[in-house]
Structure formats: structure tokens, C-alpha cells
């Protein structure tokens, strides 16, 4: 018998609990559901809440123990978190935020009413309040917005023995701590002292003698995506965050970076359909329809443009019915080829591998790929069309149109994301619509235009 993976086990527990909640709604017996619900990890509870319709979600939220609510809110998506917060009064919100890490608390505070934020800040001691206010001063998608201000710092002139005694006196260290941060008396960041070094080197050594100096502090204003790239490239578990003067502000840990990577992946997928990565699948019908309606309207406008191009060749289509049968092939092949290129380029841009320096080489390479595939599949389609309609002219025309459209699709897919990024927009959001319009219009224009010239 094969063992289930941890992921499969978690998914199974969530499915079981979802079914139990549905049964409990009908029977009114919630004791077992409450026990099962509160035995889950807060992250699993958050995923469960996101998978429940509105009524069941409210019921499940009422069953969660008060001391878990803050952690659950920190793991929930922005939209679901906002909905849950609206169900809580000010006293519950203040209680839920107690004991949270700074980075998680900052995420939640941004969704709270101003009155509650003020109450939460006033309930903290001066040091914690200063830390939270410092983190709130940076946008959420920057290193400053990601950082946790709960750090352990040491001076370079003390011995490792002193550091060890200091840690024993503290009694505990923050989670995901792999290194202590070395700073001057003015809190200027100098370097890192790994716990492995601390435990294995002679206690008589000073911190300055064994510390690592080549790990640069991350600027607080650095975008979150760039932070993720740094963690990936340097295999970091945590990293210090500094201000413009080099003073230590906090640290970023790998769990925060994993969230950034996940959000970026969801953003890329959801943006292709005009949706947000935080979209609640059980959001109210009116809200969901309004969001998607805008995107559908944009696509409708581009569809009318393609239809208008087809209408210009109405007389040609009436005389040669075969063109109407073959026409979708040209647009479809161009759309697929363009999508392959634009997906590759957008991913390269997201990973920092595509920029102004290598843009020209990339465009030339994609043009060559488009031309090669265009010739190859043009020969195939031309042969099929000739055998199908017994007319080599139709075969030659659709082959030529396909070459034109695949080359244009490759060019558009390579250049369009660069142009959109230069304009300050999101290539993943706007690129697909524009690309589809270009490949449809060029495909129809090339195919029907060539047919009009050579067949009539």
C-alpha cells in the first residue's frame, strides 16, 4: 500500500471537513466539526474558508477558537480576509492581532478600519509600536513591507561566548533564524553571524573574526519580486533589510518569499484571464460579474474589429466558400504561436532574464522560430487544403497567409511585453488581448486579401 503525501493528506482533511460542515448545517450538530476545525493548522483553516460558500464560511469562522483567528487571518487571501474582518467587531480584531509577527500584523492592519488600527497600535508597547509603524511606512510589495522587525543583533567586538550566554538568557529566538545580524552601536548593518558558526567555532573568537561580510543588506524599497530573485540566486533563508543610510530595519525570511513567489505565479495565470490573484471563488455574483464584465467588454471590442476585417471581404467569401472553412486555421495557428512567444518573454521578464540589453537578440531568435514553424506547417496545411478542395491556388494562399501570420505573431509576442512594460503597465494583463487581436486581424487580412488578389 502506498503512503499518501502530506499535501494529499491536508487536502483530504479539508475535503472531509467541508463535507462535515455541509452535513452539520442540516443536522445542527457542530461539536465534532468544531473539534476537527480547530485541530487544523491555521494555514489549512484559511484554505478551507476560501473553499466554502458564503453561508458555510460564516459558520466555520464562528467555530474557530479566538486564539487562532489572528493566525488564520494572516494566511487568508486578501479578499477573504477583508470579508472575515467585516464580520468582527473592534474588540475581536484587537484580540486577534495580539502575538502576531510584525509582517503578519502589518498585512492584517492594512485591511482594518482606522479606528481599529489606532486601538491596536495603542495596545502595544512603545518598541513594538515603533516596529509596526516602521513597516507600515513601506508599500506591501517591497522589502520593507515584507520584513519582520523581530531580529537578534550582536556587536562585532564581543566574543562568541558572550553571544551564547546572551542567547541562553533570552531563552528563545525568532522562528526561521539561521543567522544573527551584526550591527554597530549606531545600528549600522555590518554582516551576519550564522548559528552554525556560533556553535562550532572557538568561543574565544570575537564576532568580527568569524562573521560573514559579503551578504549585502536588502534596501527597504526593493520590489518584492526582486527580493524573491535574490533569495533564489543566493539560496537564502533570511536576509537583513536596511534603509538608505545602511541602518538595520528588520529581516525577511524564506516563508515570506515563498508567499511572494506563489502570488506572482497566481498573478501570471489569473491576469491572462483579466482576473486578480486574490479573486474569491465564492465572491458575490454581482461583484464577480462586474469584474469579469469589463474584461469581456474589451474582448468584445477586439472581436468586432476582427469581424469588421472579415466583412471587408464579404464578396470574396460569397464566391469561394472554401475560404470560410479554412479561415479559422490561419488565425488559430497564429494565436497559438504568439501565445507561446509572449508566455516565454513574460516569464523571462519576471525572472529578470529579459531586458533592453538582450531584447534585440531575443526578437531575432523568435522571428527565426516563427518563420521556421510557419514554413513547416504552411507546407502541411497547403497540402491538406489542396487535396481537400482540389485547388492548388487555395493551398498556396493559405500556406502563404500562415507564414505571414506566424512571423507577425512571433514578432508581436516578443516585442509587445517589452513595450507594455516600458509604458508602466502589466504585460500579463494587457498582452494577451492585444496579441489575440493582432493575430486574428493579420491572419484574416493576409488570407482573405491574398484570396481576393489571386482568386477573383
N, C-alpha and C positions, 0 to 999 in steps of 0.2 A: 504494500500500500504506500503511495507517495504522500509526503508531507505537504501541507498547504503552506505557501509563503506567508510572511507576516502581513503583506498587503492584502492577499486573498482573505486572510482571517479577519482583518479590520473591515473589509468590505462586507464579509459575511455577517459580522456582528451588526453593522449598520443596517443591512437588509432585514435582519431578524428584528431589530428594534423598530424599524419602520413598519413592518407588518404587525408587531405587537401594539404599536400606537394606534394603528387603524382598528385593531380588534378592541382595544381598550376604550376607544371612542364609542363603540357600540355597546359594550358591557358596563362601562363606568368604573371598572376596577383598574386603578392606576398604581397600586402599591408595587407590583413586580416591575412595571415599566420604570417607575422612579428609581428603583434599586439598580436595574440594568443600565439606565441612562447615566446615573452618577458614578458608575464603575468605569465608564469610558474615559480616555484621555481627553482633555479639553479640545484638542485639535479634531478628534473624532466626533465629539459633540457638535462642533462647528460645522463639519462636513454633513452631519446628519440634519442639522437645522436647515442647511442650504438645499437639502434634497426633499424637504417637506413642503406641501402646500400651506397657504397662509394660516388656516384654522389649526391644523396639526402642529405647525411651527409655534404658534402662541401657546398651545397646550404643553408642548415639550419644554418650552422656555420656562413656564411656571413650575415645572417639576425639577428644574436644575437647582442644586443647592447654592445658597448665596455666595459661599466662599469660592465657587467655581466660575461664577458669572464673569468676573473680570478677565480671567484667562480665556474663556470661551469667546468673549468679545474680541480679544486680541487676535484670535485665529480666524474669525469670521471674515468674509469678504466685505468690502466697504458698504455695498448696498444692503446686504442682510444685516450688518452691524447697525446701520442707521435705522432700519426698521425695528430692530430689537430695542435700541435706545429710546425710541419713541414710546415704547410700552413701559418704560421705567420712570419712576419719579426721581426727584433730585437726591433724596436720601439714599435710595438704592444705588444710584450712579456713583455717589461719593464712596459708598462702602465697596462697590465693585472695583474701584480703581486702587484701593489700598494694597500695597505689597507688590504691585506690578513693576517690572523693569522699566527703566526710563523710556526706551524705544517703544515698547508696547503701550505704555501710558500715553505717550505723545500721539500715537496713531489713534487712540480712542478719544483723547481730548479734542482732536480736530473735528469730531462729529458731535460734540456736546454743545448745548446752549451756553452762551457767555456767562450767565449767572452760575451755572454748574461748574464751569471751568474755574471761575473765581473762587467758588467754595472749595473745590478740590485743591487748588493751589494754597489757599489759606490753611487747609488742614495739614499741610506738610511742614516739616522743619525747614529752617532757612537754607540749609545746604541742599536738600532735595528740591526745594522750590527753585533755587538758582539753576540747578541742573536741568530741570524740566523747561524753564523759561528759555534757557540757552538753546536747547534742542528745538523748541517751538519756533525760534527765530530763523530757522533754515527750512527751505521747501522740503516736502516729504520725499521727493525723488532725488535728493542729493545725499552726499555722505553725512552732512550734518543732521539731516532728517532721519537717517538710518542709525546713527550712533547711539550707543548706550553710555551714559556718563559714569556708570559704576565701574571704576577702574582701580587697580592697585599700582601705586607708583613707588619707586625707590630712588635714592640718591646714588650717584656713581662712586662716591668716596667711602661708602660703608662696605663692610665685609659681608661675605655670603652667610657667615654665621649669624650676624646681626639680622639679616633678612629672614633667615629661617626662624629665629626667635620671634621676630615681628609677626610672621605668618601664624605661628603657633598661638600667639597672643590674640590675633584676630579670631581664630577658631574656624573660619570658613573663607572661601574665596568665591568670586562670581563664577557662574557657570560658563563653560567654554573658554576658560582661561588657560592658555598654553604658554603665555609669557607675561612677565611683569614689565611695566613701562618705566624706563629710566628717564628722569627729568632733572633739571637744575632746581635750585631753590626758588627760582622765578617761574617754575612750571614750564620751562622751555624743553621741548622733546629732544632727547639725545639718541636713544636707541632702545633695544629690547634685551631682557634677560629671560631666557627660556627656563621653564621649570626643570627640564631635563638637565640643563647646565647647573642650575642651582642645587640639584640633588646629587650630582655625580662629581662635581669639582671640589677641590680642597676648600673647606670653609674659611681658610685664612685668606684666600684671594679676595680682592675688592671687586665690586660690581664692574668698575671701569675696565678691569683686566680681562674679564670673560664675556662682557656684553657684546651684542651684535649691533653694529653701527650702520650697516648698509641697507636697512629697511627704512625707506623714507615714510614720513607721515603723510597720510592722505588729506589733501585740502578739503575743508568742510563743504566747499561749494562744488566739488567734483560730482558730475551726474552719477546717479546710482548705477546706470549701465556700465560706466567706465570703472566704477568700483568693482563690479562683478568681473570685469575683464582682468583687473589686477589680481583678484583672488584666484582666478583660473590660471593665469600665467605663472604666478609665483607660489601656487599651492598653499595659500594662506589659510589659517584657521581663525585668526583675529588680526586686526591691524589698528594702529593708533590714528586718530583724527586730530588735525591741528588747524589753527586759524592762520590768517595771512602772516602773522608775526612768528609762527612756529610754536605757539603755546599749545599745550595739550588741552583738547576739549573732551575727548572720550575715546571710545573704540568701537569698531564694527566687528561683528562675529559672523561666522560662516552660516549660522541659521538665518540671519537677516539677508545674506547674499543669496541663499537658496530661494528665499521668497521673491527676490528681485528677478532671478533667472526664470522662475515659474511665471511671474507676472508678465515678463517680456515675451515668453513663449505663448501665453494665452492672448496677449495683445496682438501678436502677429497673426494668430489664427482668427480671432474674433474680428479684427479690423478688416480682414478680407471680405467679410460679410456686412461691414458697416456697424458692428456691434462693439460694445465695451467689454473689456475682460472681466469687469466686476458685475456683468449682467446677471440679475437674479432670474433663474429659470421659472420661478413661480411669482414673478412680479405681477401686479395688477394688469388686466387686459388692456385698459386704456393707455397706461404708461408704456407698455411694450409695443402696442400698435403705433403710438406716436413716434417712438424712437425709430422703429423699422420703416414707418411710412416715409420719412424723409429720404432714406436710402432708396426705397422703391421708386420714389418720385424722380430721383436723379437718374436711376437706371431707365425709367420710362422715357425720359427726355432723350437719352442716348439711343434707345430703341427706335424712337420716332425719327432720329437722324438717319439711322441705318435704313429704315423703311422708306424715307424720302429718297435716298440714293437708289434703292430698288425701283421706286416709282419713276425715276428718270428714264428707265429702260423698259417701261411697260410695253411699248410696241415690240421690242426685241423678244421679250418673254412670250408675248402672244403668238408670235410666229414660230418660235422654236421652244417647244415645251420641254425638251431635254435640259435646257438651261435651268429651269426651275427645279428639276430633280437633282442636278449636280451642284447647284449654287451653295447649299449649306456646307458641303465638303470643304470648300476653299476657306470659308470663314472659320469653321471649326478647327481645321488644321493650324491656321494662323493663330487662333486663340490659345490653343494648347502650347504651341511653340513659344509664344510670347509669355505665357504664364510660367513656363519652365525658366526662361531667362530672368524675368522680373523677380521670381522667388529666389533664385540663386544670388542675384545682385542685392536684394534687400537683406538676405541673411548675411552676405559678406559685409554690408554696411553696418549691420547690427553688431558683428564681431570685430569691427574695426579693420577689416581686410580690404575694403574698397574705399578709395578716396580720390582726390584730384590727381595725385601722383601717378596712379596706375589706371585711371579711368580710360585713357585712350587705348591702351593695350587690351583692356577688357572688352571695349566696344568692338575693336577689330576682331578679336577672338570670337565673340558672339556672332558677328556678321558672317565670319567664315563658317561657323557651325550652322547658322541659318541657311546659308547658300548651299552647303553640302547636303543637309537634310532636305532642302527644297528640291534640289535636282533629283535626289534619290526617290523621294515619294512622288514627285511630279511624273517621273517615268512610270511608276506603278499605277497611279491614278489615270494617266493618259492612256495606258494600255487597256485598263478596265473600261474606261469610257468609250474608247474606240470599238472594242468588242461588243459592248452593251448596245450602243446606238448605231454601229456600223458607219461611223463617220470619223475619219482621222482628224478632220479640222476641229471638231469638238474636243477630241482628245488632246490635240496640240494646244488649244486655247486654255483648257482647264489646267494643263501642265504648266504653261507659262504664267497663268494667274497664281498658281500655288507657289511657284518660285518667288514671284514678286511679293506675295503676302508673307511668306516665311522670312524673307530677308527684312522686310519692314517690321515684322513682329519682333525679330531679334534685335534690331536697332532700337525700337521703341522700348522693349523690355530692359535693355541695357542703359539707355540714356535717361528714360523717364524718372526712375527713382533718384538719380543724381540731381535732376532739375528740381524735382519736388522738394528734396532735402535742402537745396540751395535757397528755395523760396520760404523755408521755415515750416513746411507742412510735413505730415506723416506719410511717407511713401506707401506703407502698408494699407493705409486707409483710402487714399485717393488713386493709387497707381492702378489697381485692378479695373476700376470703372473706365478710366481713360484708355487703358490698354485694350479692353474689350471693344470699345468704340472704334479705336484706330484699326484694329484687325478686321472688324466687321465692314467698316466703310471702305477700307482699302481692298479687301477681298472682293466685295461686291462690285466695286468700281472697276477693278482690274479684270475680273471675269466677264462682266456684262459689257464693259467698254470694248474689250478685245473681240467679243462676240459681235457686237454692233459693227465694228470696223471690218471684220473678215468674213462674216456670215451673211450679212444683209447687202 
